[in-house]
Amino acid sequence: MKALVTGVHGYIGAVLAPYLMTRGITVTGLDTGFYRDGWLYSDDGRIPATPFTINKDLRRIDASDLADCDAAVHLAELSNDPLGQNNPRVTHEINHKGSVRLAELAREAGIQRFVYTSSCSVYGAGAADFVDERSPPDPQTAYAECKVLVERDVGAMASGTFCPVFLRNATAYGPSPRMRFDIVINDLSALAWTTHRIAMSSDGSPWRPVVHVEDICEAIYRALVAPPDAVRGKTFNVGQNSENYRVRDIAGIVAAEFPGCEVISGPASADQRSYRVNFDRIHRELPGFRCRHTAREGVRALRRIFERIAMTPETYKFRAFTRLKQLKHLQSTHQIDDEFFWTTTPSGAMQ
């Protein structure tokens, strides 16, 4: 199998590409290069060579970029709620329209398997005690709205020759060379390491499901190789039932793995996003899939990485490890315009 992986230089993509390559899948990457400034660590040569990558904006791809591919894995969107809310119009242009156009090009190119990474954030306020794939979405942000729209529009393309699969990931965590410190476990772990103090901006009562980045990669791999009838047009929540936590419980797990870390709670939050997610379907219906990691193990692995690289507060705060900071930097330095297009072509890029 030869797979196109969009967003290959992102947080998940940097782990996914070698994960697929070591399992016999040939990977071609596509990435616009927004986060190329950030690289947290290397693994002593154990990560295979990075794949050939087309440096191109998602909105400017054409059929030739998908030539000879059997499958596509789509990660390349403006990622997370704060970034999506920064410019909802551009978020919709990239995350909704750009993603649907990619699926249309893939179908026209004869690509049969299209794996789309959605998000459990589509559940929003979580009307039920536990939500599952049959629960009505309740998106609270532009980012989540786009996920729902892509699932709807690309799902309508499903046929005997085109097999889209939708993976609603819980909130990701865990080490990646292209690190993100704007997601909850990674952020709290970095705070514990650099300041020995977690001062929450709320009382930590909202529920969040979390999933290790390698478990996301495993779900993507299984979605690529599963028999078509097992996955065609299906949506799977990616995670495990035991990994639903209140934010304050996550803070407690982090503090326990970083001795001497103090946890301070804040006032009740006005943020309405709170949801517990049921993950039975993916374990029941996606052949070969199971989660292998827990939050506590993930925090422990992060601590080992921080120790090994002697991570400093300056590294934790570096703009490239926080999506919104990095894009604001690129805009303020006139490297990208208001539409998030590069104003000058980066070295080696094809725009």
C-alpha positions as a Markdown table, in Angstrom:
| # | Residue | x | y | z |
|---|---|---|---|---|
| 1 | Met | 0.0 | 0.0 | 0.0 |
| 2 | Lys | 1.1 | 3.6 | -0.8 |
| 3 | Ala | -0.6 | 6.2 | 1.4 |
| 4 | Leu | -0.6 | 10.0 | 1.2 |
| 5 | Val | -0.4 | 11.5 | 4.7 |
| 6 | Thr | -1.4 | 15.1 | 4.9 |
| 7 | Gly | 0.0 | 17.1 | 7.8 |
| 8 | Val | 2.9 | 14.7 | 8.0 |
| 9 | His | 5.1 | 17.3 | 9.8 |
| 10 | Gly | 2.5 | 17.9 | 12.5 |
| 11 | Tyr | 2.2 | 16.5 | 16.0 |
| 12 | Ile | 0.4 | 13.2 | 15.0 |
| 13 | Gly | 2.0 | 13.1 | 11.5 |
| 14 | Ala | 5.6 | 13.0 | 12.8 |
| 15 | Val | 4.7 | 9.8 | 14.8 |
| 16 | Leu | 2.3 | 8.3 | 12.2 |
| 17 | Ala | 4.7 | 8.3 | 9.2 |
| 18 | Pro | 7.3 | 6.1 | 10.8 |
| 19 | Tyr | 4.6 | 4.0 | 12.5 |
| 20 | Leu | 3.1 | 3.2 | 9.0 |
| 21 | Met | 6.5 | 2.8 | 7.3 |
| 22 | Thr | 7.6 | 0.1 | 9.8 |
| 23 | Arg | 4.4 | -1.8 | 9.0 |
| 24 | Gly | 5.2 | -2.0 | 5.3 |
| 25 | Ile | 3.2 | 1.0 | 4.1 |
| 26 | Thr | 4.9 | 3.4 | 1.7 |
| 27 | Val | 4.2 | 7.0 | 2.8 |
| 28 | Thr | 4.2 | 10.2 | 0.8 |
| 29 | Gly | 3.8 | 13.2 | 2.9 |
| 30 | Leu | 2.1 | 16.6 | 2.3 |
| 31 | Asp | 2.6 | 19.6 | 4.5 |
| 32 | Thr | 2.5 | 23.3 | 4.2 |
| 33 | Gly | 5.3 | 23.8 | 6.7 |
| 34 | Phe | 3.7 | 26.0 | 9.3 |
| 35 | Tyr | 5.4 | 24.1 | 12.2 |
| 36 | Arg | 8.7 | 23.3 | 10.7 |
| 37 | Asp | 10.5 | 25.5 | 13.3 |
| 38 | Gly | 9.6 | 23.0 | 16.1 |
| 39 | Trp | 11.5 | 19.8 | 16.8 |
| 40 | Leu | 11.7 | 18.7 | 20.5 |
| 41 | Tyr | 13.8 | 15.6 | 20.4 |
| 42 | Ser | 15.3 | 12.7 | 18.3 |
| 43 | Asp | 15.2 | 9.1 | 19.2 |
| 44 | Asp | 18.8 | 8.0 | 18.6 |
| 45 | Gly | 18.2 | 7.0 | 15.0 |
| 46 | Arg | 15.4 | 4.6 | 15.8 |
| 47 | Ile | 12.8 | 6.6 | 13.8 |
| 48 | Pro | 13.0 | 5.7 | 10.1 |
| 49 | Ala | 13.9 | 8.3 | 7.5 |
| 50 | Thr | 11.1 | 10.8 | 7.1 |
| 51 | Pro | 9.1 | 10.2 | 3.9 |
| 52 | Phe | 9.3 | 12.2 | 0.7 |
| 53 | Thr | 7.1 | 15.2 | 1.4 |
| 54 | Ile | 5.3 | 17.6 | -1.0 |
| 55 | Asn | 5.5 | 21.1 | 0.6 |
| 56 | Lys | 2.1 | 22.5 | -0.4 |
| 57 | Asp | -0.9 | 24.2 | 1.0 |
| 58 | Leu | -4.0 | 21.9 | 1.2 |
| 59 | Arg | -6.0 | 24.4 | -0.8 |
| 60 | Arg | -3.5 | 24.2 | -3.7 |
| 61 | Ile | -3.1 | 20.5 | -4.2 |
| 62 | Asp | -4.1 | 18.9 | -7.5 |
| 63 | Ala | -4.6 | 15.4 | -8.9 |
| 64 | Ser | -0.9 | 14.9 | -9.6 |
| 65 | Asp | -0.2 | 15.1 | -5.9 |
| 66 | Leu | -2.2 | 11.9 | -5.3 |
| 67 | Ala | -0.7 | 10.0 | -8.3 |
| 68 | Asp | 0.0 | 6.3 | -7.6 |
| 69 | Cys | -1.5 | 6.4 | -4.1 |
| 70 | Asp | -3.8 | 3.7 | -2.9 |
| 71 | Ala | -5.0 | 5.5 | 0.2 |
| 72 | Ala | -5.1 | 8.9 | 1.9 |
| 73 | Val | -4.8 | 9.8 | 5.6 |
| 74 | His | -6.0 | 13.4 | 6.2 |
| 75 | Leu | -4.5 | 15.2 | 9.2 |
| 76 | Ala | -3.7 | 18.6 | 7.7 |
| 77 | Glu | -6.2 | 21.1 | 9.2 |
| 78 | Leu | -6.0 | 24.1 | 11.5 |
| 79 | Ser | -5.8 | 22.2 | 14.7 |
| 80 | Asn | -7.7 | 22.8 | 18.0 |
| 81 | Asp | -10.5 | 25.1 | 19.2 |
| 82 | Pro | -8.5 | 28.3 | 20.1 |
| 83 | Leu | -6.8 | 28.3 | 16.7 |
| 84 | Gly | -10.0 | 27.7 | 14.8 |
| 85 | Gln | -11.8 | 30.5 | 16.6 |
| 86 | Asn | -8.9 | 32.9 | 15.7 |
| 87 | Asn | -10.3 | 33.2 | 12.2 |
| 88 | Pro | -13.5 | 31.1 | 11.7 |
| 89 | Arg | -13.8 | 32.0 | 8.1 |
| 90 | Val | -10.4 | 30.8 | 7.1 |
| 91 | Thr | -10.9 | 27.8 | 9.4 |
| 92 | His | -13.9 | 26.8 | 7.3 |
| 93 | Glu | -12.0 | 27.4 | 4.0 |
| 94 | Ile | -9.2 | 25.1 | 5.1 |
| 95 | Asn | -10.8 | 22.5 | 7.4 |
| 96 | His | -14.2 | 22.1 | 5.7 |
| 97 | Lys | -13.9 | 23.1 | 2.0 |
| 98 | Gly | -10.2 | 22.1 | 1.7 |
| 99 | Ser | -10.8 | 18.7 | 3.2 |
| 100 | Val | -13.9 | 17.9 | 1.1 |
| 101 | Arg | -11.9 | 19.0 | -2.0 |
| 102 | Leu | -9.1 | 16.6 | -1.1 |
| 103 | Ala | -11.6 | 13.7 | -0.8 |
| 104 | Glu | -13.1 | 14.6 | -4.2 |
| 105 | Leu | -9.6 | 14.6 | -5.8 |
| 106 | Ala | -8.8 | 11.3 | -4.1 |
| 107 | Arg | -12.0 | 9.7 | -5.4 |
| 108 | Glu | -11.3 | 11.0 | -8.9 |
| 109 | Ala | -7.7 | 9.7 | -8.7 |
| 110 | Gly | -9.0 | 6.2 | -7.9 |
| 111 | Ile | -8.0 | 6.2 | -4.3 |
| 112 | Gln | -10.3 | 3.8 | -2.5 |
| 113 | Arg | -9.4 | 4.3 | 1.2 |
| 114 | Phe | -9.8 | 7.7 | 2.8 |
| 115 | Val | -9.1 | 8.0 | 6.5 |
| 116 | Tyr | -10.2 | 11.3 | 8.1 |
| 117 | Thr | -9.1 | 12.3 | 11.6 |
| 118 | Ser | -12.1 | 13.9 | 13.2 |
| 119 | Ser | -12.5 | 14.7 | 16.9 |
| 120 | Cys | -14.6 | 13.9 | 20.0 |
| 121 | Ser | -14.9 | 17.7 | 20.3 |
| 122 | Val | -17.9 | 17.4 | 18.0 |
| 123 | Tyr | -19.9 | 16.3 | 21.0 |
| 124 | Gly | -19.5 | 19.7 | 22.6 |
| 125 | Ala | -21.5 | 20.0 | 25.8 |
| 126 | Gly | -22.3 | 16.3 | 25.9 |
| 127 | Ala | -26.0 | 16.1 | 26.5 |
| 128 | Ala | -25.9 | 12.5 | 27.6 |
| 129 | Asp | -23.9 | 11.0 | 30.5 |
| 130 | Phe | -21.9 | 9.1 | 27.9 |
| 131 | Val | -22.0 | 9.9 | 24.2 |
| 132 | Asp | -21.3 | 7.5 | 21.4 |
| 133 | Glu | -21.3 | 7.6 | 17.6 |
| 134 | Arg | -25.1 | 7.6 | 17.6 |
| 135 | Ser | -25.3 | 10.7 | 19.7 |
| 136 | Pro | -26.1 | 14.0 | 18.0 |
| 137 | Pro | -23.1 | 16.3 | 17.5 |
| 138 | Asp | -23.2 | 19.6 | 19.4 |
| 139 | Pro | -20.2 | 21.5 | 18.1 |
| 140 | Gln | -19.3 | 24.6 | 20.2 |
| 141 | Thr | -16.5 | 26.0 | 18.0 |
| 142 | Ala | -15.6 | 26.5 | 14.3 |
| 143 | Tyr | -13.0 | 23.7 | 14.6 |
| 144 | Ala | -15.7 | 21.2 | 15.7 |
| 145 | Glu | -18.3 | 22.5 | 13.2 |
| 146 | Cys | -15.9 | 21.8 | 10.4 |
| 147 | Lys | -15.4 | 18.3 | 11.6 |
| 148 | Val | -19.1 | 17.6 | 11.5 |
| 149 | Leu | -19.4 | 19.1 | 8.0 |
| 150 | Val | -16.6 | 17.1 | 6.6 |
| 151 | Glu | -18.0 | 13.9 | 8.1 |
| 152 | Arg | -21.4 | 14.7 | 6.5 |
| 153 | Asp | -20.0 | 15.7 | 3.0 |
| 154 | Val | -17.3 | 13.1 | 2.6 |
| 155 | Gly | -19.6 | 10.4 | 4.1 |
| 156 | Ala | -22.1 | 11.1 | 1.3 |
| 157 | Met | -19.3 | 10.0 | -1.2 |
| 158 | Ala | -19.1 | 6.5 | 0.2 |
| 159 | Ser | -19.6 | 3.9 | -2.6 |
| 160 | Gly | -18.4 | 0.5 | -3.7 |
| 161 | Thr | -15.2 | 2.1 | -5.0 |
| 162 | Phe | -14.6 | 4.8 | -2.4 |
| 163 | Cys | -14.3 | 3.9 | 1.3 |
| 164 | Pro | -14.1 | 6.9 | 3.7 |
| 165 | Val | -13.5 | 6.2 | 7.4 |
| 166 | Phe | -13.9 | 8.8 | 10.2 |
| 167 | Leu | -11.9 | 8.6 | 13.4 |
| 168 | Arg | -13.1 | 10.9 | 16.2 |
| 169 | Asn | -10.0 | 11.1 | 18.3 |
| 170 | Ala | -10.2 | 11.9 | 22.0 |
| 171 | Thr | -7.8 | 14.6 | 23.1 |
| 172 | Ala | -4.3 | 13.4 | 22.1 |
| 173 | Tyr | -1.3 | 13.3 | 24.4 |
| 174 | Gly | 2.2 | 11.8 | 24.5 |
| 175 | Pro | 5.7 | 12.4 | 23.1 |
| 176 | Ser | 6.2 | 13.5 | 19.5 |
| 177 | Pro | 9.2 | 15.2 | 17.9 |
| 178 | Arg | 6.8 | 17.8 | 16.6 |
| 179 | Met | 5.5 | 18.5 | 20.1 |
| 180 | Arg | 2.4 | 20.3 | 21.1 |
| 181 | Phe | 2.1 | 22.0 | 24.4 |
| 182 | Asp | -1.4 | 23.4 | 23.8 |
| 183 | Ile | -3.2 | 20.1 | 24.7 |
| 184 | Val | -4.1 | 19.3 | 28.2 |
| 185 | Ile | -1.8 | 16.4 | 29.3 |
| 186 | Asn | 1.2 | 17.6 | 27.4 |
| 187 | Asp | 0.7 | 21.2 | 28.8 |
| 188 | Leu | 0.2 | 20.2 | 32.4 |
| 189 | Ser | 3.2 | 17.9 | 32.2 |
| 190 | Ala | 5.4 | 20.6 | 30.9 |
| 191 | Leu | 4.2 | 23.0 | 33.6 |
| 192 | Ala | 4.9 | 20.4 | 36.3 |
| 193 | Trp | 8.5 | 20.0 | 34.9 |
| 194 | Thr | 9.3 | 23.6 | 34.4 |
| 195 | Thr | 7.5 | 25.3 | 37.3 |
| 196 | His | 6.6 | 22.5 | 39.8 |
| 197 | Arg | 3.1 | 24.1 | 39.8 |
| 198 | Ile | -0.1 | 23.6 | 38.0 |
| 199 | Ala | -2.4 | 26.6 | 38.4 |
| 200 | Met | -5.7 | 25.7 | 36.7 |
| 201 | Ser | -7.7 | 28.5 | 35.2 |
| 202 | Ser | -10.9 | 26.7 | 36.3 |
| 203 | Asp | -12.1 | 24.2 | 38.9 |
| 204 | Gly | -11.2 | 21.4 | 36.5 |
| 205 | Ser | -14.7 | 19.9 | 36.6 |
| 206 | Pro | -15.2 | 19.4 | 32.8 |
| 207 | Trp | -14.8 | 15.9 | 31.5 |
| 208 | Arg | -12.3 | 15.1 | 28.7 |
| 209 | Pro | -11.5 | 11.7 | 27.1 |
| 210 | Val | -7.8 | 11.4 | 26.2 |
| 211 | Val | -5.9 | 9.1 | 23.9 |
| 212 | His | -2.2 | 8.4 | 23.4 |
| 213 | Val | -0.8 | 9.6 | 20.0 |
| 214 | Glu | 0.4 | 6.1 | 19.3 |
| 215 | Asp | -3.1 | 4.7 | 19.8 |
| 216 | Ile | -4.3 | 7.2 | 17.3 |
| 217 | Cys | -1.6 | 5.9 | 14.9 |
| 218 | Glu | -2.8 | 2.3 | 15.5 |
| 219 | Ala | -6.4 | 3.3 | 14.8 |
| 220 | Ile | -5.3 | 4.9 | 11.5 |
| 221 | Tyr | -3.2 | 1.8 | 10.5 |
| 222 | Arg | -6.1 | -0.5 | 11.3 |
| 223 | Ala | -8.5 | 1.7 | 9.3 |
| 224 | Leu | -6.2 | 1.5 | 6.3 |
| 225 | Val | -5.9 | -2.2 | 6.3 |
| 226 | Ala | -9.3 | -3.3 | 7.4 |
| 227 | Pro | -11.7 | -5.0 | 4.9 |
| 228 | Pro | -13.7 | -2.3 | 3.1 |
| 229 | Asp | -17.1 | -3.6 | 4.4 |
| 230 | Ala | -15.8 | -3.3 | 8.0 |
| 231 | Val | -15.2 | 0.4 | 7.8 |
| 232 | Arg | -16.9 | 2.0 | 4.8 |
| 233 | Gly | -18.6 | 5.2 | 5.8 |
| 234 | Lys | -18.2 | 4.4 | 9.5 |
| 235 | Thr | -17.4 | 6.7 | 12.3 |
| 236 | Phe | -15.3 | 5.4 | 15.3 |
| 237 | Asn | -14.5 | 7.2 | 18.5 |
| 238 | Val | -10.8 | 6.6 | 19.2 |
| 239 | Gly | -9.9 | 5.9 | 22.8 |
| 240 | Gln | -11.0 | 3.7 | 25.7 |
| 241 | Asn | -13.7 | 4.0 | 28.3 |
| 242 | Ser | -11.3 | 4.0 | 31.2 |
| 243 | Glu | -9.6 | 7.1 | 29.9 |
| 244 | Asn | -12.4 | 9.6 | 30.5 |
| 245 | Tyr | -11.2 | 12.1 | 33.2 |
| 246 | Arg | -12.2 | 15.3 | 34.8 |
| 247 | Val | -9.4 | 17.9 | 34.1 |
| 248 | Arg | -8.7 | 18.1 | 37.8 |
| 249 | Asp | -8.1 | 14.3 | 37.9 |
| 250 | Ile | -5.6 | 14.7 | 35.0 |
| 251 | Ala | -3.8 | 17.4 | 37.0 |
| 252 | Gly | -3.6 | 14.9 | 39.9 |
| 253 | Ile | -2.1 | 12.2 | 37.7 |
| 254 | Val | 0.5 | 14.6 | 36.4 |
| 255 | Ala | 1.4 | 15.9 | 39.9 |
| 256 | Ala | 1.8 | 12.4 | 41.1 |
| 257 | Glu | 4.4 | 11.7 | 38.4 |
| 258 | Phe | 6.3 | 14.9 | 39.0 |
| 259 | Pro | 7.2 | 14.9 | 42.7 |
| 260 | Gly | 6.9 | 18.2 | 44.4 |
| 261 | Cys | 4.4 | 19.6 | 42.0 |
| 262 | Glu | 1.6 | 21.8 | 43.5 |
| 263 | Val | -1.9 | 21.9 | 42.0 |
| 264 | Ile | -4.1 | 24.9 | 42.4 |
| 265 | Ser | -7.7 | 25.0 | 41.3 |
| 266 | Gly | -9.5 | 28.1 | 39.9 |
| 267 | Pro | -13.2 | 29.2 | 39.7 |
| 268 | Ala | -15.9 | 27.3 | 37.9 |
| 269 | Ser | -15.4 | 27.7 | 34.1 |
| 270 | Ala | -17.8 | 29.2 | 31.6 |
| 271 | Asp | -16.6 | 26.8 | 29.0 |
| 272 | Gln | -19.5 | 24.5 | 28.2 |
| 273 | Arg | -17.4 | 21.7 | 26.6 |
| 274 | Ser | -17.6 | 18.7 | 28.8 |
| 275 | Tyr | -18.2 | 15.2 | 27.5 |
| 276 | Arg | -17.6 | 11.6 | 28.5 |
| 277 | Val | -17.3 | 9.3 | 25.5 |
| 278 | Asn | -18.1 | 5.6 | 24.9 |
| 279 | Phe | -15.4 | 3.8 | 22.9 |
| 280 | Asp | -17.0 | 0.3 | 22.6 |
| 281 | Arg | -17.6 | 0.4 | 18.9 |
| 282 | Ile | -13.9 | 0.8 | 17.8 |
| 283 | His | -12.9 | -2.1 | 20.0 |
| 284 | Arg | -15.8 | -4.2 | 18.8 |
| 285 | Glu | -15.8 | -3.4 | 15.0 |
| 286 | Leu | -12.3 | -2.3 | 13.9 |
| 287 | Pro | -10.4 | -5.5 | 13.2 |
| 288 | Gly | -7.2 | -5.8 | 15.3 |
| 289 | Phe | -7.5 | -2.5 | 17.2 |
| 290 | Arg | -6.9 | -2.0 | 20.9 |
| 291 | Cys | -5.6 | 0.9 | 23.0 |
| 292 | Arg | -2.2 | 0.1 | 24.6 |
| 293 | His | -1.6 | 3.3 | 26.7 |
| 294 | Thr | -3.0 | 5.1 | 29.8 |
| 295 | Ala | -2.7 | 8.7 | 30.8 |
| 296 | Arg | -0.4 | 7.8 | 33.7 |
| 297 | Glu | 2.0 | 5.9 | 31.4 |
| 298 | Gly | 1.9 | 8.8 | 28.9 |
| 299 | Val | 2.8 | 11.3 | 31.6 |
| 300 | Arg | 5.7 | 9.1 | 32.7 |
| 301 | Ala | 7.0 | 8.9 | 29.2 |
| 302 | Leu | 6.8 | 12.7 | 28.9 |
| 303 | Arg | 8.8 | 13.1 | 32.1 |
| 304 | Arg | 11.5 | 10.8 | 30.7 |
| 305 | Ile | 11.7 | 12.9 | 27.5 |
| 306 | Phe | 12.0 | 16.1 | 29.5 |
| 307 | Glu | 14.7 | 14.6 | 31.7 |
| 308 | Arg | 16.7 | 13.3 | 28.7 |
| 309 | Ile | 16.7 | 16.6 | 26.8 |
| 310 | Ala | 17.0 | 18.7 | 30.0 |
| 311 | Met | 14.0 | 20.7 | 28.8 |
| 312 | Thr | 14.0 | 24.4 | 29.8 |
| 313 | Pro | 11.1 | 26.8 | 30.4 |
| 314 | Glu | 12.2 | 28.6 | 27.2 |
| 315 | Thr | 11.7 | 25.4 | 25.2 |
| 316 | Tyr | 8.3 | 24.8 | 26.7 |
| 317 | Lys | 7.2 | 28.4 | 25.8 |
| 318 | Phe | 8.7 | 28.2 | 22.3 |
| 319 | Arg | 6.1 | 29.4 | 19.8 |
| 320 | Ala | 6.4 | 26.4 | 17.5 |
| 321 | Phe | 5.0 | 24.1 | 20.1 |
| 322 | Thr | 1.8 | 26.0 | 20.5 |
| 323 | Arg | -0.3 | 26.2 | 17.3 |
| 324 | Leu | -1.9 | 29.7 | 17.8 |
| 325 | Lys | 1.4 | 31.3 | 18.9 |
| 326 | Gln | 3.2 | 29.9 | 15.8 |
| 327 | Leu | 0.6 | 31.1 | 13.3 |
| 328 | Lys | 0.4 | 34.6 | 14.9 |
| 329 | His | 4.2 | 34.8 | 14.7 |
| 330 | Leu | 4.1 | 33.9 | 11.0 |
| 331 | Gln | 1.5 | 36.6 | 10.4 |
| 332 | Ser | 3.2 | 39.2 | 12.5 |
| 333 | Thr | 6.4 | 38.6 | 10.6 |
| 334 | His | 4.6 | 38.8 | 7.3 |
| 335 | Gln | 5.5 | 35.2 | 6.3 |
| 336 | Ile | 1.8 | 34.3 | 5.8 |
| 337 | Asp | -1.0 | 36.6 | 4.9 |
| 338 | Asp | -4.5 | 36.9 | 6.3 |
| 339 | Glu | -5.7 | 33.9 | 4.3 |
| 340 | Phe | -2.8 | 31.8 | 5.8 |
| 341 | Phe | -1.0 | 31.5 | 2.5 |
| 342 | Trp | 2.8 | 31.9 | 2.4 |
| 343 | Thr | 3.7 | 35.4 | 1.3 |
| 344 | Thr | 7.1 | 34.1 | 0.1 |
| 345 | Thr | 7.8 | 30.5 | -0.9 |
| 346 | Pro | 9.7 | 28.7 | 1.8 |
| 347 | Ser | 12.9 | 27.0 | 0.7 |
| 348 | Gly | 12.1 | 23.8 | -1.2 |
| 349 | Ala | 8.4 | 24.4 | -1.0 |
| 350 | Met | 5.9 | 24.1 | -3.9 |
| 351 | Gln | 3.0 | 26.4 | -3.4 |
